[in-house]
Amino acid sequence: MGFLFFLLYLTAAYLHPGELLPQLAAYHFPIWLGLGGLAWSIFALPWTARFTLRALPLCLMAGLLLSMMASLTWAERWLGAPLHVLQVFGPALTIFLLAIWNITTLRRARITAGVLVGLALMLVAQSVAAYHYGFRADELTMRGSPEEDLDDDVAELEPLRVRSFGDMNDPNDLALVLVASLGLVGFAWKNGRAWHNAIVIGVPGTLIVYGVYLTRSRGGMLGVLAVLFIGLMVHLRRSVALVVTVMMAVLFMAANFTGGRTMSASEESAAGRLDAWSEGLDMYRSNPILGVGFQEFSDHHTLTAHNSFVLCFAELGTIGYFFWLALLASAITRLRRLQLEADPDGSVIPSRYALSILAAIAGILVTAFFLSRSYNPVVYLLVAFAFALFNVVRASDDAITTPLFLPLARYVVALEFGSIIAVYALVRVNRLFLQ
């Protein structure tokens, strides 16, 4: 029953029935589905001993949540900050816990991937209807970016972009969701079944890529290329996969994938992002332990960070950034362990599933590098999916070893400060060239 609640909550989170059909808004279906799923899952915990199997991801999530609360409490001197954090971060936390507690078999993993791909295709169909046939075009299409206030004459020169409801009201957020689902299409792969793969993977994959194209998202395009590169690496040598990915990038640019929105660092919006990164570094420098506070970046700068990594270390400081990176690194490490120990050639089902989730995570991380999406529910859904798959396979295969956390923690600390230094270097180098 908990798994059913989880799937229904996913559906409500993707399709937003209260906005699609306003008469349903008063019933608050997502809230009740989330609460019902959590209650049922917690009730089932003593019988299945799932808590002990998932202690690490829950501890890391608890650390991240507490760091959000502490950062905002300290920044605003506000005792109501913990409740505010739970309200804002609640959807991401709910989807994380429901996935961790309810994806308990390979069959449930397949169903989850299938539902997510199916929901993505529904979003693509909605986007096509809005873009080509004017279906609720005033709500589902836009020109420019949400943070831009363009004159009508200027807006007409911008490409038409699709978006969706709720959290996907920004075309970039819709692109992020579609990129994540694109990686999960690989769950349907079958070795030696060319026609099956062409139809079951090629057709939905192409449709999802077209959906990303309609968003005109530059980060979305890079995310698609990242998914493609990870997917090709299991079948081709890394150098060949890289060449094919570069060729696809050239093809995308020739097809005007971004609608004329350039990728240059000298372009106005890109220069604004570099300024935001610089401000994020200043915020971190002034508050290195707890940051400037959860969701407080825009109180210190006119623009958002336009980078999930910068947003996280600026708002949550060293402590929160550690837990955020640790969740990602732990999930990726477990997926790589499944690939290498379950079957290096990718012919065994758990290995293929791990590769698919890894491709999805790579896609959203590349996309999120240019967006402020540190707290987006899709990120935590995929992280939980990775942990859940590892726990399922580990429970039935003693040959799969669990990565030790202490060595991983040292790696995360190095990654934490290395990434901050890398952002600083990028800002300095670009400023030198733009002077």
C-alpha positions in Angstrom: 0.0 0.0 0.0 2.9 2.4 0.7 4.2 1.8 -2.8 0.9 2.7 -4.3 0.9 5.9 -2.2 4.4 6.6 -3.5 3.3 6.2 -7.2 0.3 8.4 -6.7 2.3 11.0 -5.0 4.8 11.0 -7.9 1.9 11.4 -10.3 0.5 14.4 -8.4 3.9 16.0 -8.0 4.5 15.8 -11.8 1.0 16.6 -13.1 -0.2 19.0 -10.5 -3.9 18.1 -10.7 -4.9 21.2 -8.7 -3.6 23.5 -11.4 -4.5 21.3 -14.3 -8.1 21.1 -13.0 -8.6 24.1 -10.7 -11.8 22.5 -9.2 -9.5 19.9 -7.6 -7.2 22.4 -5.9 -9.3 22.6 -2.7 -8.7 18.9 -2.0 -4.9 19.2 -1.7 -4.3 15.7 -3.1 -0.4 15.9 -3.1 -0.4 16.7 0.6 -2.8 13.9 1.6 -1.0 11.4 -0.6 2.3 12.3 0.9 1.1 12.2 4.5 -0.7 8.9 3.8 2.3 7.3 2.2 4.6 8.4 5.0 2.2 7.2 7.7 1.8 3.8 6.0 5.5 3.4 5.4 6.5 4.2 9.0 3.8 1.8 10.2 5.5 -0.9 8.1 9.0 -0.2 9.3 9.1 -2.5 12.3 7.9 -5.5 10.3 10.4 -5.1 7.4 13.5 -3.7 9.3 13.9 -1.1 6.5 15.2 1.5 8.8 18.4 -0.3 9.6 19.0 -1.0 5.9 18.7 2.6 5.0 20.4 4.2 8.1 23.1 6.1 6.1 20.8 8.0 3.6 18.5 8.9 6.5 21.3 10.1 8.6 22.7 12.2 5.7 19.3 13.6 5.0 18.8 14.4 8.7 22.1 16.2 8.7 21.1 18.2 5.6 17.8 19.1 7.1 19.2 20.2 10.4 21.8 22.3 8.7 19.0 24.1 6.7 17.2 24.8 10.0 20.4 25.9 11.8 21.5 28.2 9.0 18.1 30.0 8.8 17.7 30.2 12.5 21.1 31.8 12.9 20.8 34.1 9.9 17.3 35.4 10.9 17.5 34.8 14.7 14.1 33.2 14.2 12.9 30.3 16.2 10.2 29.5 13.6 12.8 28.7 11.0 12.6 24.8 11.5 8.9 24.8 10.7 9.5 27.0 7.6 12.2 24.7 6.4 9.9 21.7 6.8 7.2 23.5 4.8 9.4 24.5 1.9 11.6 21.4 1.8 8.7 19.0 2.6 8.0 17.8 -0.9 11.6 16.9 -1.5 11.9 15.2 1.9 8.6 13.3 1.3 9.6 12.0 -2.1 13.0 10.9 -0.7 11.5 9.0 2.2 8.8 7.4 0.2 11.3 6.1 -2.4 13.8 4.9 0.2 11.1 3.0 2.1 9.0 1.6 -0.7 11.3 0.6 -3.6 12.1 -2.7 -2.1 12.3 -5.1 -5.1 13.6 -5.0 -8.6 10.1 -5.2 -9.9 9.2 -2.1 -7.9 12.3 -0.4 -9.3 11.1 -1.2 -12.9 7.6 0.1 -12.1 9.0 3.3 -10.7 11.2 3.9 -13.7 8.3 3.1 -16.0 5.9 5.5 -14.2 8.5 8.3 -14.3 9.1 7.9 -18.0 5.3 7.7 -18.6 4.8 10.9 -16.6 7.6 12.6 -18.6 5.8 11.6 -21.9 2.6 13.1 -20.6 4.5 16.3 -19.9 5.9 16.2 -23.4 2.4 15.7 -24.9 1.1 18.7 -22.8 4.1 20.8 -24.1 3.4 19.8 -27.7 -0.2 20.7 -27.4 0.7 24.1 -25.9 3.5 24.9 -28.4 1.9 23.7 -31.6 -1.8 23.9 -30.9 -2.2 26.7 -28.4 -3.5 24.5 -25.5 -3.5 26.8 -22.5 -0.6 28.6 -24.2 -0.8 31.6 -21.8 0.0 29.2 -18.9 2.2 26.6 -20.6 4.4 28.8 -22.8 6.5 31.9 -22.3 9.3 34.0 -23.9 12.5 34.8 -22.2 13.2 33.7 -18.6 10.9 34.0 -15.5 13.3 36.4 -13.8 13.3 38.7 -16.8 10.8 41.5 -17.1 10.8 42.1 -20.8 8.9 44.7 -22.8 6.4 43.2 -25.3 8.5 44.3 -28.3 11.6 42.7 -26.8 9.7 39.5 -25.7 8.6 38.9 -29.3 12.2 38.5 -30.3 12.8 35.7 -27.7 12.1 32.1 -28.6 8.8 30.5 -27.4 9.5 28.2 -24.6 7.3 25.5 -22.9 6.8 25.0 -19.2 4.4 23.2 -16.9 2.6 23.8 -13.6 3.8 24.0 -10.1 7.5 23.5 -9.6 7.9 23.2 -13.4 6.6 26.7 -14.1 10.1 27.6 -15.2 11.1 26.0 -18.6 14.5 25.1 -17.0 12.7 23.1 -14.3 10.7 21.2 -16.9 13.9 20.4 -18.8 15.4 19.1 -15.5 12.6 16.7 -15.0 12.6 15.5 -18.6 16.4 15.0 -18.5 16.1 12.8 -15.4 13.4 10.7 -17.0 15.5 10.3 -20.2 18.2 8.4 -18.2 15.6 6.0 -16.8 14.5 5.0 -20.3 17.5 2.6 -20.1 15.6 0.4 -17.7 13.8 -1.1 -20.8 17.1 -2.1 -22.6 17.4 -5.8 -23.6 20.7 -7.2 -24.9 20.5 -8.5 -28.5 17.0 -7.1 -29.1 17.6 -4.3 -31.6 14.0 -3.8 -32.7 12.8 -3.9 -29.1 15.3 -1.3 -28.0 14.6 0.9 -31.0 10.9 1.0 -30.2 10.8 0.8 -26.4 13.8 3.1 -25.8 14.4 5.0 -29.0 10.8 6.3 -29.5 10.2 7.6 -25.9 13.8 8.8 -25.7 13.4 10.8 -28.9 10.1 12.3 -27.7 11.6 13.3 -24.3 14.6 15.0 -26.1 12.0 16.9 -28.2 10.3 18.0 -25.1 13.7 19.4 -23.8 14.1 21.1 -27.1 10.8 22.9 -26.7 12.0 24.3 -23.4 14.9 25.9 -25.2 17.0 25.3 -22.0 20.7 25.5 -22.5 21.3 23.5 -19.3 18.7 21.0 -20.5 20.6 20.5 -23.7 23.9 19.8 -21.8 22.0 17.4 -19.5 20.8 15.4 -22.6 24.3 15.2 -23.8 25.5 14.0 -20.4 22.8 11.2 -20.3 23.9 10.2 -23.8 27.6 10.1 -22.9 27.0 7.9 -19.8 24.7 5.6 -21.8 27.2 5.2 -24.6 30.1 4.4 -22.4 28.8 0.9 -21.5 28.7 0.0 -25.2 31.6 2.0 -26.7 35.1 3.0 -25.6 35.1 6.2 -23.7 36.9 8.1 -26.4 34.4 6.9 -29.0 31.5 7.8 -26.7 33.0 11.3 -26.3 33.3 11.8 -30.1 29.7 10.7 -30.6 28.5 13.0 -27.9 30.4 16.0 -29.4 28.9 15.2 -32.8 25.4 15.2 -31.2 26.3 18.6 -29.6 27.2 20.0 -33.0 23.9 18.6 -34.4 21.9 20.1 -31.6 23.5 23.5 -32.2 22.9 23.3 -35.9 19.2 22.5 -35.2 19.1 25.6 -33.0 18.3 23.6 -29.9 18.5 26.6 -27.6 16.5 28.9 -29.9 19.3 31.2 -30.5 20.1 31.6 -26.8 23.9 31.6 -26.8 26.3 29.6 -24.6 29.1 32.2 -24.5 30.5 33.5 -21.2 30.4 37.0 -22.6 26.6 36.9 -23.3 24.6 39.1 -20.9 22.8 36.4 -18.9 26.0 34.3 -18.6 27.9 37.3 -17.3 25.1 37.8 -14.8 25.5 34.3 -13.6 29.3 34.8 -13.1 28.5 37.8 -11.0 26.1 35.7 -9.0 28.8 33.0 -8.5 31.1 35.7 -7.3 28.5 37.0 -4.8 28.0 33.4 -3.6 31.7 33.1 -2.9 31.6 36.4 -0.9 28.6 35.0 1.1 30.5 31.8 1.8 33.5 33.8 2.9 31.5 35.9 5.3 29.6 32.9 6.7 31.7 29.8 6.1 30.2 27.5 8.8 26.4 27.9 8.4 26.1 30.1 5.3 23.8 33.1 4.9 20.7 31.0 5.5 18.4 28.6 3.7 16.7 30.4 0.8 18.4 33.7 1.7 20.7 34.0 -1.3 18.3 36.4 -3.1 18.3 38.7 0.0 22.0 39.3 -0.5 22.0 39.6 -4.3 19.6 40.7 -7.0 19.8 37.4 -8.9 19.7 33.8 -7.7 23.0 31.8 -7.8 22.2 30.1 -11.2 24.3 27.2 -9.9 23.1 24.5 -7.5 26.6 24.0 -6.0 27.1 27.8 -5.4 23.6 28.1 -4.0 24.2 25.3 -1.5 27.6 26.4 -0.1 26.5 30.1 0.0 23.2 29.3 1.9 24.2 26.4 4.0 27.9 26.9 4.5 30.5 24.1 5.0 28.3 21.9 7.1 25.2 21.8 4.9 27.3 21.6 1.7 29.0 18.5 3.1 25.8 16.7 3.7 24.4 17.7 0.3 27.5 16.5 -1.5 27.7 13.3 0.7 24.2 12.3 -0.4 25.1 12.7 -4.0 28.5 11.0 -3.7 27.2 8.1 -1.6 24.5 7.4 -4.2 26.9 7.6 -7.1 29.4 5.4 -5.3 26.8 2.7 -4.8 25.7 2.8 -8.4 29.3 2.4 -9.5 29.7 -0.5 -7.1 26.7 -2.2 -8.6 28.1 -1.7 -12.1 31.5 -3.1 -11.3 30.6 -5.9 -8.9 27.2 -7.1 -10.3 28.5 -7.2 -13.9 31.1 -4.9 -15.6 29.6 -5.6 -19.1 26.2 -4.3 -18.1 24.4 -7.4 -19.2 22.9 -8.3 -15.8 19.7 -6.5 -14.8 20.9 -4.7 -11.6 24.0 -3.4 -13.5 21.8 -2.0 -16.3 19.4 -0.4 -13.8 22.4 1.2 -12.0 23.7 2.6 -15.2 20.3 4.1 -16.0 20.0 5.9 -12.7 23.6 7.0 -12.9 22.9 8.5 -16.4 19.9 10.3 -14.9 21.9 11.7 -12.0 24.7 12.8 -14.4 22.1 14.6 -16.5 20.5 16.5 -13.7 23.8 17.5 -12.1 25.0 18.9 -15.4 21.7 20.7 -15.9 21.7 21.9 -12.2 25.2 23.3 -12.6 23.6 26.2 -14.4 20.4 26.4 -12.3 19.6 27.1 -8.6 18.0 23.7 -7.9 19.8 22.5 -4.8 16.5 21.6 -3.2 14.6 20.3 -6.2 12.6 17.1 -5.4 13.8 15.3 -8.5 17.4 15.4 -7.3 16.4 13.7 -4.0 14.1 11.2 -5.9 17.0 9.9 -7.9 19.4 9.8 -4.9 16.8 7.8 -3.0 16.3 5.6 -6.1 20.0 4.9 -6.1 20.2 3.9 -2.4 17.0 1.8 -2.7 18.4 -0.2 -5.7 21.7 -0.8 -4.0 19.9 -2.1 -0.9 17.7 -4.4 -2.9 20.6 -6.0 -4.8 22.9 -6.0 -1.7 20.2 -8.0 0.3 20.2 -10.8 -2.3 23.9 -10.8 -3.4 26.6 -11.1 -0.7 29.2 -10.4 -3.4 28.2 -6.8 -3.4 30.1 -4.9 -0.8 28.9 -1.7 0.9 31.2 1.3 0.5 32.8 2.4 3.8 31.6 5.9 4.8 34.9 7.1 6.4 36.9 7.0 3.1 33.9 8.5 1.3 33.7 11.3 3.9 37.3 12.2 3.3 36.6 12.3 -0.5 33.5 14.5 0.1 35.6 17.0 2.1 38.1 17.2 -0.7 35.3 17.5 -3.2 33.7 20.2 -1.1 36.7 22.5 -1.0 37.9 21.6 -4.4 34.6 22.6 -6.0 34.6 26.0 -4.2 38.2 26.6 -5.4 37.1 25.6 -8.9 34.2 28.0 -8.9 36.6 30.7 -7.7 39.0 29.9 -10.5 36.2 30.0 -13.1 35.1 33.4 -11.9 38.6 34.8 -11.9 39.6 33.5 -15.3 36.4 34.8 -16.9 36.9 38.2 -15.4 40.4 38.3 -16.8 39.1 37.6 -20.3 36.1 40.0 -20.0 38.2 42.9 -18.9 
